[in-house]
Amino acid sequence: MAASSMDRITGQWVSSQEVAADLTVRIADSVFPLHKAVMVPKCGYIRRAVAAASQPQGTGAGAVELDLSALPGGADAFEKAARYCYDGSLEITEHDAAAVRCAAAFLDAPDLARRADDFLAQTALRSLPGAAAVLRSCEMLLPAAEELGVARRAAVAVALGVCNEALFPTARPGAGVTGWWAAELLALSPASFRGVVTALRCLRAGPEVVAAAAVTYAERVLAGILAPAAAPGPGRRDRDAVVRADAGQRALLEAVVDALPPAADAQLPAAFLCRLLHAAVTAEASAKTCRHMELRVAAVLDQATAGDLLGVALDGAGERVRNADTVRRVVAAFVERQQRQPPQTQEVRRPSLAEGELLSATGALEKVAKTVDEVAAEMATDESLPISKFVGVAGAVPQDARPSHDCLYRAVDIYLKTHPGLDEIEREKVCSVMDPLRLSYQARLHASQNKRLPLQAVLSALYYDQLKLRSADGGGAEEGGWETQSAAGKARAQARADASLARENEALRSELASMRAYVSGMRQHSKGSGSRSSSSSRVPAAAAGKKASFLGSVSRTLSRLNPFKGGWAKDTASIADGRDRSAMHVVKPKRRRFSIG
């Protein structure tokens, strides 16, 4: 502010214009022409500064110029302080009361400090909007506002206002029940909001109040980051690139995460924490912030839905799986937390008509396992998802945490269907996350006919069913009993047996066909060497005889294992004797297709 402008301003409240100004105060670009006789008695700082500047010239002689650029509140606060020194009037509001109080402390003006404190206590801090305005003004007065306790007093007043609104909500025109006071929190910086959270904890506010305030503040301050991804389209921008390019938003996100209340004081909703974790990863926040949010999500993972956890895994556009490692670390952290705690629920088995049906107390680990299986099934549809990422997420939960692996089998089958070019070893790696023996009967039957599965998984399912069927033949119970008194039960059991045995015999035929091709190749090789000496020609003949004898032995062994004693054993024997396969008459059972999903 120019000197001429300040002359006009000070001329309005200086009592006598005939006395020349002998005290000039400079604050940045502003110049205040004042009088030592007025300012010295009421401001200890100016009194000491004038005394120090007048010593070389004698007692009080000459004009003195002071630079008070370090004054909290700047020129505006000093103008109100100087006016109070001249005529005793003080016109302040909630927006500048803290600045005047800090300026009074700097100038060592006790009367002015007392007036400012009275205004804060009786007016400014009596309402939530006024307290929020004072707290916002303290952000420009640090560290003086903290040293004087003004910021703390304002934070406590805001916390009291939030508690009152939570207990006795009031509505304002044009705003919802919580809309108006949430908007007051929106204007606070993360550091100021942290002070409010600390005050809420000191006031022993309910966890739901602290959580509501934290969620409301974070969602409104980070609205641009936490907003759902835009719908795909030619005009949609890549929100990932926008967030990564904005370093200010990243810093704001980190500050908001740091200002959240501890989990011990307020358990925030799992959906909100998942969104905040996704925003932190997308914005490429610091490793400390991301790890902190992973642990916060892991603490409430049993309350999260598959959609919440899937939102963490996807990119900002919601189109590709980008953060599979983040999901794996969250699930692993949850499992580690559960393993450190003593078991609270135990699985309880009871007889049922469907094999594998388990009734267990609702446990957190079992619930998370089901959620992870659903997330893995959704992630499996991404054609660019590597096997290691899929296995890392699906295998993050121990296999014994699932009473049934049907949902996990569905995820594996979807991944194999989405990635048809995998070889046998890669498919075995995908299937390593599940246990075929933990599948229900319908799932095992589906797996036995699933050509996408590796041979090892199919054989495991067939072997388990074969044991069950043989146990049933011996008088045991299969899937809850044969229902010997019911013709419908017998028909269903026979149909299941036919389907399983058909699959087994198909595998046996494939093995025998491969062996026959091998023997044929050996015979052709022996015919090609017929021009050699008779002594050497007798060796292949003997070898062929041994191969044929060996093949017959294998066929007889397989025929003894074959449950269909009447028809299929003769057919396999004819293959062993070298008969034409076209002469076989096989009646295959009807193929039945099943689905678990």
C-alpha positions as CSV (number, residue, x, y, z in Angstrom):
1,M,0.0,0.0,0.0
2,A,1.5,3.4,-1.0
3,A,2.4,6.0,1.6
4,S,-0.2,8.5,0.3
5,S,-3.0,5.9,0.7
6,M,-1.8,5.2,4.3
7,D,-1.8,8.9,5.0
8,R,-5.4,9.1,4.1
9,I,-6.3,6.0,6.1
10,T,-4.4,7.1,9.2
11,G,-5.8,10.6,8.8
12,Q,-9.2,9.3,9.6
13,W,-8.3,8.2,13.1
14,V,-5.3,10.3,14.1
15,S,-6.5,12.9,16.6
16,S,-4.4,15.8,15.4
17,Q,-3.1,16.4,11.9
18,E,-1.1,19.4,13.0
19,V,1.5,17.2,14.8
20,A,4.0,15.8,12.3
21,A,4.4,12.0,12.3
22,D,7.7,10.9,14.0
23,L,7.2,7.2,13.7
24,T,7.1,5.4,10.4
25,V,6.2,1.7,10.3
26,R,6.9,-0.3,7.1
27,I,5.3,-3.7,6.5
28,A,6.2,-5.0,3.1
29,D,5.0,-2.4,0.6
30,S,2.8,-0.6,3.2
31,V,4.0,2.5,5.1
32,F,2.2,3.8,8.2
33,P,3.1,7.4,9.4
34,L,2.3,7.4,13.1
35,H,3.2,9.2,16.4
36,K,5.5,7.8,19.0
37,A,3.5,9.5,21.8
38,V,0.5,7.3,20.9
39,M,2.1,4.0,20.0
40,V,4.9,3.7,22.5
41,P,2.7,3.6,25.7
42,K,0.5,0.8,24.3
43,C,2.9,-1.4,22.4
44,G,5.9,-2.8,24.3
45,Y,7.6,-3.9,21.1
46,I,7.5,-0.4,19.6
47,R,8.6,1.1,22.9
48,R,11.7,-1.0,23.0
49,A,12.4,-0.6,19.3
50,V,12.1,3.2,19.5
51,A,14.3,3.3,22.6
52,A,17.0,1.3,20.8
53,A,16.8,3.5,17.7
54,S,16.9,6.8,19.7
55,Q,20.0,6.1,21.8
56,P,22.6,7.3,19.4
57,Q,20.6,10.6,18.9
58,G,19.7,11.3,22.5
59,T,16.5,11.1,24.4
60,G,13.6,10.7,22.0
61,A,15.0,13.0,19.4
62,G,14.1,12.7,15.7
63,A,11.9,10.5,13.7
64,V,12.1,6.7,13.9
65,E,11.4,4.2,11.1
66,L,10.7,0.5,11.9
67,D,10.3,-2.5,9.7
68,L,7.6,-4.8,11.0
69,S,7.4,-7.2,8.0
70,A,7.5,-10.2,10.4
71,L,4.3,-9.1,12.1
72,P,1.7,-12.0,11.9
73,G,-1.3,-10.9,9.9
74,G,0.7,-8.3,7.9
75,A,-0.5,-4.8,7.2
76,D,-4.2,-5.5,7.7
77,A,-3.6,-6.7,11.3
78,F,-1.3,-3.8,12.1
79,E,-3.8,-1.3,10.8
80,K,-6.5,-2.6,13.2
81,A,-3.9,-2.6,16.0
82,A,-2.8,1.0,15.3
83,R,-6.3,2.2,15.1
84,Y,-7.1,0.7,18.5
85,C,-4.1,2.4,19.9
86,Y,-5.4,5.8,18.6
87,D,-9.1,5.8,19.4
88,G,-9.8,2.5,21.2
89,S,-12.1,1.1,18.6
90,L,-11.7,-2.5,17.4
91,E,-13.6,-3.7,14.4
92,I,-12.8,-7.4,13.7
93,T,-14.6,-10.4,12.4
94,E,-14.1,-14.2,12.6
95,H,-11.8,-14.0,9.6
96,D,-9.3,-11.6,11.1
97,A,-9.7,-12.1,14.9
98,A,-6.9,-14.6,15.0
99,A,-4.6,-12.3,13.1
100,V,-5.3,-9.4,15.5
101,R,-4.6,-11.7,18.4
102,C,-1.3,-12.8,17.0
103,A,-0.4,-9.2,16.1
104,A,-1.2,-8.1,19.6
105,A,1.1,-10.7,21.0
106,F,3.9,-9.7,18.6
107,L,3.5,-6.0,19.5
108,D,3.2,-6.8,23.2
109,A,-0.1,-4.9,23.5
110,P,-2.0,-6.5,26.5
111,D,-5.2,-4.5,26.1
112,L,-5.5,-5.4,22.5
113,A,-4.8,-9.0,23.2
114,R,-7.5,-9.1,25.9
115,R,-10.1,-7.5,23.5
116,A,-9.3,-10.1,20.8
117,D,-9.5,-13.0,23.2
118,D,-12.9,-11.7,24.4
119,F,-14.2,-11.6,20.9
120,L,-13.0,-15.1,20.1
121,A,-14.5,-16.6,23.2
122,Q,-17.9,-14.7,23.2
123,T,-18.6,-14.5,19.5
124,A,-16.3,-16.1,16.9
125,L,-15.9,-19.6,18.5
126,R,-19.5,-19.9,19.6
127,S,-20.7,-21.4,16.3
128,L,-19.4,-24.0,13.9
129,P,-19.1,-21.6,10.9
130,G,-17.3,-19.0,13.0
131,A,-14.9,-21.5,14.5
132,A,-14.2,-23.0,11.1
133,A,-13.4,-19.5,9.8
134,V,-11.1,-18.8,12.7
135,L,-9.3,-22.1,12.1
136,R,-8.9,-21.4,8.4
137,S,-7.4,-18.0,9.2
138,C,-4.9,-19.7,11.6
139,E,-3.4,-21.6,8.6
140,M,-1.8,-18.3,7.4
141,L,-0.5,-17.4,10.9
142,L,1.6,-20.4,11.7
143,P,3.5,-21.0,14.0
144,A,2.3,-18.0,16.0
145,A,-1.3,-19.3,16.1
146,E,-0.2,-22.6,17.4
147,E,2.1,-21.1,20.0
148,L,-0.7,-18.9,21.3
149,G,-3.2,-21.7,21.4
150,V,-5.6,-20.0,19.0
151,A,-5.5,-22.8,16.5
152,R,-6.2,-25.4,19.2
153,R,-9.1,-23.4,20.6
154,A,-10.6,-23.1,17.1
155,A,-10.2,-26.8,16.5
156,V,-11.9,-27.7,19.7
157,A,-14.7,-25.4,18.9
158,V,-15.1,-27.0,15.5
159,A,-15.1,-30.5,17.1
160,L,-17.8,-29.4,19.5
161,G,-19.9,-28.1,16.6
162,V,-19.6,-31.4,14.8
163,C,-20.6,-33.3,17.9
164,N,-23.6,-31.1,18.4
165,E,-24.7,-31.5,14.8
166,A,-24.3,-35.3,15.1
167,L,-26.4,-35.4,18.2
168,F,-28.9,-32.7,17.3
169,P,-28.8,-32.2,13.5
170,T,-30.1,-29.0,12.1
171,A,-30.9,-28.3,8.4
172,R,-30.4,-25.1,6.4
173,P,-32.3,-24.0,3.3
174,G,-30.7,-25.5,0.2
175,A,-28.6,-28.1,2.1
176,G,-29.2,-31.5,3.5
177,V,-29.0,-32.4,7.1
178,T,-25.2,-32.8,7.1
179,G,-24.5,-30.8,3.9
180,W,-24.0,-27.4,5.4
181,W,-21.6,-28.4,8.2
182,A,-19.7,-30.7,5.9
183,A,-19.1,-27.8,3.7
184,E,-17.5,-26.0,6.6
185,L,-15.0,-28.8,7.0
186,L,-14.3,-28.7,3.3
187,A,-12.5,-25.4,3.5
188,L,-10.0,-26.7,6.1
189,S,-6.5,-27.8,5.1
190,P,-5.5,-31.4,6.0
191,A,-3.4,-30.1,8.8
192,S,-6.3,-28.1,10.3
193,F,-8.6,-31.1,9.9
194,R,-6.1,-33.3,11.7
195,G,-6.4,-30.9,14.6
196,V,-10.2,-31.3,14.5
197,V,-9.8,-35.1,14.6
198,T,-7.5,-34.8,17.5
199,A,-10.0,-32.6,19.3
200,L,-12.8,-35.1,18.6
201,R,-10.7,-37.9,20.1
202,C,-10.0,-35.7,23.2
203,L,-13.7,-35.0,23.6
204,R,-14.3,-38.7,23.5
205,A,-16.7,-38.4,20.5
206,G,-18.3,-41.6,19.3
207,P,-16.4,-43.6,16.6
208,E,-19.3,-43.1,14.2
209,V,-19.0,-39.3,14.6
210,V,-15.2,-39.3,13.9
211,A,-15.7,-41.7,11.0
212,A,-18.5,-39.6,9.5
213,A,-16.4,-36.4,9.7
214,A,-13.4,-38.1,8.2
215,V,-15.3,-39.7,5.3
216,T,-17.2,-36.5,4.5
217,Y,-14.1,-34.4,4.6
218,A,-12.0,-36.8,2.4
219,E,-14.7,-37.4,-0.1
220,R,-15.3,-33.7,-0.7
221,V,-11.7,-32.6,-0.6
222,L,-10.6,-35.4,-3.0
223,A,-13.8,-35.4,-5.1
224,G,-11.7,-35.2,-8.3
225,I,-9.6,-38.2,-7.4
226,L,-12.2,-40.4,-5.7
227,A,-14.9,-39.8,-8.4
228,P,-15.8,-43.0,-10.4
229,A,-14.1,-43.4,-13.6
230,A,-15.7,-41.8,-16.7
231,A,-17.6,-44.1,-19.0
232,P,-15.6,-45.3,-22.0
233,G,-15.8,-43.3,-25.1
234,P,-13.8,-41.4,-27.7
235,G,-14.0,-38.1,-25.7
236,R,-13.0,-39.6,-22.4
237,R,-9.6,-38.7,-21.1
238,D,-7.3,-41.0,-19.3
239,R,-7.9,-40.2,-15.7
240,D,-4.7,-42.0,-14.7
241,A,-2.6,-39.6,-16.7
242,V,-4.5,-36.6,-15.3
243,V,-4.0,-37.7,-11.7
244,R,-0.3,-38.6,-12.2
245,A,0.4,-35.2,-13.8
246,D,-1.1,-33.2,-10.9
247,A,1.6,-33.2,-8.1
248,G,-0.6,-30.9,-6.0
249,Q,-3.4,-33.5,-5.9
250,R,-0.9,-36.2,-5.0
251,A,0.4,-34.1,-2.1
252,L,-3.2,-33.3,-1.0
253,L,-4.1,-37.0,-1.1
254,E,-1.1,-37.9,1.1
255,A,-2.0,-35.1,3.6
256,V,-5.6,-36.4,3.8
257,V,-4.5,-40.0,4.4
258,D,-2.2,-38.7,7.1
259,A,-5.0,-36.8,8.7
260,L,-7.4,-39.8,8.9
261,P,-8.2,-41.0,12.5
262,P,-6.5,-44.2,13.6
263,A,-8.4,-47.4,13.1
264,A,-8.5,-47.9,16.9
265,D,-10.5,-44.6,17.3
266,A,-12.8,-44.9,14.3
267,Q,-13.2,-47.8,11.9
268,L,-13.8,-46.2,8.5
269,P,-16.0,-48.0,5.9
270,A,-14.3,-50.6,3.8
271,A,-15.7,-49.3,0.5
272,F,-14.3,-45.8,1.3
273,L,-10.9,-47.2,2.2
274,C,-10.7,-49.3,-1.0
275,R,-11.5,-46.2,-3.1
276,L,-8.8,-44.2,-1.2
277,L,-6.3,-47.0,-1.7
278,H,-7.1,-47.1,-5.4
279,A,-6.7,-43.3,-5.6
280,A,-3.3,-43.5,-3.8
281,V,-2.0,-46.2,-6.2
282,T,-3.4,-44.4,-9.3
283,A,-1.9,-41.1,-8.2
284,E,1.4,-42.8,-7.6
285,A,1.5,-41.6,-4.0
286,S,4.5,-42.3,-1.8
287,A,5.3,-45.9,-0.8
288,K,4.6,-45.0,2.8
289,T,1.1,-43.7,2.0
290,C,0.2,-46.7,-0.2
291,R,1.4,-49.2,2.4
292,H,-0.5,-47.4,5.1
293,M,-3.7,-47.6,3.1
294,E,-3.1,-51.3,2.3
295,L,-2.9,-52.1,6.0
296,R,-6.0,-50.0,6.7
297,V,-7.9,-51.9,4.0
298,A,-6.6,-55.3,5.3
299,A,-7.9,-54.4,8.8
300,V,-11.5,-54.3,7.4
301,L,-11.2,-56.6,4.4
302,D,-13.9,-59.0,5.8
303,Q,-16.4,-56.1,5.4
304,A,-15.4,-55.4,1.8
305,T,-17.4,-56.7,-1.1
306,A,-16.0,-58.2,-4.3
307,G,-16.8,-54.9,-6.1
308,D,-14.8,-52.9,-3.6
309,L,-11.7,-55.1,-3.9
310,L,-12.0,-55.3,-7.7
311,G,-12.1,-51.5,-7.8
312,V,-8.6,-51.6,-6.2
313,A,-7.3,-54.0,-8.9
314,L,-8.5,-52.1,-11.9
315,D,-7.0,-49.0,-13.5
316,G,-8.5,-45.5,-13.3
317,A,-10.7,-46.2,-16.4
318,G,-12.0,-49.5,-14.9
319,E,-11.0,-51.4,-18.0
320,R,-7.7,-53.3,-17.2
321,V,-6.3,-55.2,-14.2
322,R,-3.4,-53.0,-13.2
323,N,-3.0,-53.3,-9.4
324,A,-3.1,-57.1,-8.9
325,D,0.0,-56.9,-6.7
326,T,-1.8,-54.4,-4.4
327,V,-4.7,-56.7,-4.0
328,R,-2.4,-59.6,-3.2
329,R,-0.6,-57.6,-0.6
330,V,-3.9,-56.5,1.0
331,V,-5.1,-60.1,1.2
332,A,-1.8,-61.4,2.5
333,A,-1.8,-58.8,5.2
334,F,-5.4,-59.8,6.2
335,V,-4.4,-63.5,6.4
336,E,-1.4,-62.6,8.5
337,R,-3.6,-60.6,10.9
338,Q,-6.0,-63.6,11.2
339,Q,-3.2,-66.1,11.8
340,R,-1.8,-64.0,14.7
341,Q,-5.2,-64.1,16.4
342,P,-6.6,-67.1,18.2
343,P,-9.2,-69.0,16.3
344,Q,-12.7,-67.9,17.2
345,T,-14.8,-70.1,15.0
346,Q,-14.5,-73.7,14.1
347,E,-16.0,-75.4,11.1
348,V,-18.8,-77.9,11.9
349,R,-19.7,-80.8,9.6
350,R,-23.2,-82.3,9.5
351,P,-24.7,-84.9,7.2
352,S,-26.3,-83.6,4.0
353,L,-27.7,-84.9,0.8
354,A,-25.0,-83.1,-1.2
355,E,-21.3,-84.0,-0.7
356,G,-19.0,-81.3,0.4
357,E,-21.7,-79.2,2.0
358,L,-20.2,-77.5,5.0
359,L,-22.0,-75.5,7.7
360,S,-19.5,-73.3,9.5
361,A,-19.7,-70.3,11.8
362,T,-19.4,-67.1,9.8
363,G,-15.6,-66.5,9.9
364,A,-13.8,-63.6,8.6
365,L,-11.2,-65.7,6.7
366,E,-13.9,-67.8,5.0
367,K,-15.8,-64.7,3.9
368,V,-12.6,-63.1,2.5
369,A,-11.8,-66.3,0.7
370,K,-15.1,-66.2,-1.1
371,T,-14.6,-62.5,-1.9
372,V,-11.1,-63.2,-3.3
373,D,-12.5,-66.1,-5.4
374,E,-15.1,-63.7,-6.9
375,V,-12.5,-61.1,-7.6
376,A,-10.2,-63.7,-9.2
377,A,-13.0,-64.8,-11.5
378,E,-13.5,-61.2,-12.7
379,M,-9.8,-60.6,-13.1
380,A,-9.5,-63.8,-15.1
381,T,-11.4,-62.2,-18.0
382,D,-8.5,-59.8,-18.6
383,E,-6.5,-61.4,-21.5
384,S,-3.3,-59.5,-20.6
385,L,-3.3,-60.8,-17.0
386,P,-0.2,-62.9,-16.4
387,I,-0.4,-66.3,-14.7
388,S,1.7,-65.1,-11.8
389,K,-0.7,-62.2,-11.1
390,F,-3.7,-64.5,-11.2
391,V,-2.1,-67.2,-9.0
392,G,-0.8,-64.5,-6.6
393,V,-4.3,-63.2,-5.9
394,A,-6.2,-66.5,-5.9
395,G,-3.5,-68.2,-3.8
396,A,-3.1,-65.4,-1.3
397,V,-5.8,-67.2,0.9
398,P,-4.8,-70.7,2.2
399,Q,-6.6,-73.5,0.5
400,D,-8.0,-74.9,3.8
401,A,-9.8,-71.6,4.4
402,R,-12.4,-72.6,1.8
403,P,-14.9,-75.3,2.7
404,S,-15.5,-75.8,-1.0
405,H,-13.3,-74.9,-4.0
406,D,-16.2,-74.5,-6.5
407,C,-15.9,-70.7,-6.7
408,L,-12.1,-71.1,-7.1
409,Y,-12.6,-73.7,-9.8
410,R,-14.9,-71.3,-11.7
411,A,-12.2,-68.6,-11.6
412,V,-9.6,-71.1,-12.9
413,D,-11.9,-72.3,-15.7
414,I,-12.6,-68.7,-16.7
415,Y,-8.9,-67.9,-16.9
416,L,-8.2,-71.1,-19.0
417,K,-11.0,-70.2,-21.3
418,T,-9.8,-66.6,-21.7
419,H,-6.2,-67.8,-22.3
420,P,-6.6,-70.8,-24.7
421,G,-2.9,-70.7,-25.8
422,L,-1.5,-72.0,-22.5
423,D,0.6,-75.2,-22.6
424,E,0.2,-78.1,-20.2
425,I,2.7,-76.8,-17.7
426,E,1.1,-73.3,-17.6
427,R,-2.3,-74.8,-17.2
428,E,-1.0,-76.9,-14.3
429,K,0.4,-73.8,-12.7
430,V,-3.0,-72.1,-13.0
431,C,-4.8,-75.1,-11.4
432,S,-2.3,-75.3,-8.6
433,V,-4.3,-72.8,-6.5
434,M,-7.2,-75.2,-6.1
435,D,-7.6,-78.7,-4.7
436,P,-9.8,-81.0,-7.0
437,L,-10.6,-83.1,-3.9
438,R,-12.4,-80.1,-2.3
439,L,-14.8,-79.7,-5.3
440,S,-18.5,-80.7,-5.0
441,Y,-19.7,-83.6,-7.0
442,Q,-21.2,-81.5,-9.7
443,A,-18.0,-79.5,-10.0
444,R,-15.9,-82.7,-10.2
445,L,-18.1,-84.1,-12.8
446,H,-17.8,-80.8,-14.8
447,A,-14.0,-81.0,-14.3
448,S,-13.8,-84.6,-15.6
449,Q,-15.3,-83.4,-18.9
450,N,-13.5,-80.1,-19.1
451,K,-10.9,-80.3,-21.9
452,R,-9.3,-77.1,-20.8
453,L,-8.0,-78.6,-17.6
454,P,-4.6,-80.3,-17.5
455,L,-4.6,-84.1,-17.3
456,Q,-3.4,-84.1,-13.7
457,A,-6.4,-82.2,-12.5
458,V,-8.8,-84.4,-14.4
459,L,-7.2,-87.6,-13.1
460,S,-7.5,-86.3,-9.5
461,A,-11.2,-85.6,-9.9
462,L,-11.7,-89.0,-11.6
463,Y,-9.7,-90.9,-9.0
464,Y,-11.8,-89.3,-6.2
465,D,-15.1,-90.1,-7.8
466,Q,-13.9,-93.7,-8.6
467,L,-13.2,-94.3,-5.0
468,K,-16.6,-93.0,-4.0
469,L,-18.3,-95.1,-6.6
470,R,-16.5,-98.3,-5.5
471,S,-17.3,-97.5,-1.9
472,A,-21.0,-97.2,-2.9
473,D,-20.8,-100.5,-4.8
474,G,-19.5,-102.1,-1.6
475,G,-22.5,-101.0,0.4
476,G,-21.3,-97.5,1.5
477,A,-22.9,-94.2,1.0
478,E,-22.1,-91.9,-1.9
479,E,-23.2,-88.3,-1.7
480,G,-25.5,-89.0,1.1
481,G,-26.6,-92.6,0.2
482,W,-27.8,-94.6,-2.8
483,E,-31.4,-94.3,-1.8
484,T,-32.0,-98.0,-2.2
485,Q,-35.7,-97.7,-1.7
486,S,-36.1,-95.1,-4.5
487,A,-36.0,-96.0,-8.2
488,A,-35.3,-92.3,-9.0
489,G,-32.3,-92.4,-6.6
490,K,-30.9,-95.5,-8.3
491,A,-31.3,-93.9,-11.8
492,R,-29.4,-90.8,-10.7
493,A,-26.7,-92.8,-9.1
494,Q,-26.4,-95.0,-12.2
495,A,-26.2,-91.9,-14.5
496,R,-23.4,-90.5,-12.4
497,A,-21.5,-93.8,-12.5
498,D,-21.9,-94.0,-16.3
499,A,-20.6,-90.5,-16.9
500,S,-17.6,-91.1,-14.7
501,L,-16.7,-94.5,-16.1
502,A,-17.1,-93.2,-19.7
503,R,-14.5,-90.6,-19.0
504,E,-12.2,-93.2,-17.5
505,N,-12.6,-95.6,-20.4
506,E,-12.0,-92.8,-22.9
507,A,-8.6,-92.2,-21.2
508,L,-7.8,-95.9,-21.3
509,R,-8.6,-96.0,-25.0
510,S,-6.3,-93.1,-25.6
511,E,-3.4,-94.8,-23.8
512,L,-3.9,-98.0,-25.7
513,A,-4.1,-96.2,-29.0
514,S,-0.8,-94.5,-28.2
515,M,0.8,-97.8,-27.4
516,R,-0.5,-99.4,-30.6
517,A,1.0,-96.6,-32.6
518,Y,4.3,-97.1,-30.9
519,V,4.3,-100.9,-31.7
520,S,3.4,-100.2,-35.3
521,G,6.3,-97.9,-35.6
522,M,8.6,-100.5,-34.2
523,R,7.3,-103.1,-36.7
524,Q,7.8,-100.7,-39.7
525,H,11.3,-100.1,-38.5
526,S,12.0,-103.8,-38.3
527,K,10.6,-104.4,-41.9
528,G,12.9,-101.6,-43.2
529,S,15.9,-103.6,-42.0
530,G,14.9,-106.9,-43.8
531,S,17.8,-106.7,-46.2
532,R,20.3,-107.5,-43.5
533,S,21.6,-110.9,-42.5
534,S,19.3,-113.6,-41.3
535,S,20.9,-113.6,-37.9
536,S,20.2,-110.0,-37.5
537,S,16.7,-110.3,-38.9
538,R,15.7,-112.7,-36.2
539,V,16.4,-110.0,-33.5
540,P,13.6,-107.6,-34.5
541,A,11.2,-110.5,-34.8
542,A,12.0,-111.5,-31.3
543,A,11.7,-107.9,-30.1
544,A,8.3,-107.6,-31.9
545,G,7.2,-110.8,-30.1
546,K,8.2,-109.4,-26.8
547,K,6.3,-106.1,-27.5
548,A,3.2,-107.9,-28.5
549,S,3.4,-110.1,-25.4
550,F,3.9,-107.0,-23.3
551,L,0.9,-105.2,-24.9
552,G,-1.3,-108.2,-24.3
553,S,-0.3,-108.2,-20.6
554,V,-1.1,-104.5,-20.3
555,S,-4.5,-105.1,-22.0
556,R,-5.4,-107.9,-19.7
557,T,-4.5,-105.8,-16.7
558,L,-6.6,-102.9,-17.8
559,S,-9.5,-105.2,-18.6
560,R,-9.5,-106.5,-15.1
561,L,-9.7,-102.9,-13.8
562,N,-12.5,-102.0,-16.2
563,P,-15.9,-101.8,-14.4
564,F,-17.7,-102.8,-17.6
565,K,-16.8,-106.5,-17.5
566,G,-18.9,-107.6,-20.5
567,G,-18.3,-105.3,-23.5
568,W,-15.3,-103.0,-23.1
569,A,-12.8,-105.7,-21.9
570,K,-13.3,-107.6,-25.1
571,D,-12.7,-104.5,-27.2
572,T,-9.5,-103.6,-25.4
573,A,-8.3,-107.2,-25.9
574,S,-9.0,-107.0,-29.6
575,I,-6.9,-103.9,-29.7
576,A,-4.1,-105.8,-28.0
577,D,-4.3,-108.6,-30.6
578,G,-3.9,-106.2,-33.4
579,R,-7.5,-106.4,-34.7
580,D,-9.1,-103.6,-36.7
581,R,-10.5,-100.9,-34.5
582,S,-13.4,-100.3,-36.9
583,A,-14.7,-103.8,-35.9
584,M,-15.4,-102.6,-32.4
585,H,-19.0,-102.0,-31.5
586,V,-19.2,-99.6,-28.6
587,V,-22.3,-98.2,-27.0
588,K,-21.3,-94.9,-25.4
589,P,-23.4,-93.5,-22.6
590,K,-25.2,-90.3,-23.2
591,R,-23.0,-87.2,-22.6
592,R,-24.4,-84.9,-20.0
593,R,-23.2,-81.4,-19.6
594,F,-23.0,-79.7,-16.2
595,S,-22.3,-76.3,-15.1
596,I,-21.3,-74.9,-11.7
597,G,-21.6,-71.4,-12.4
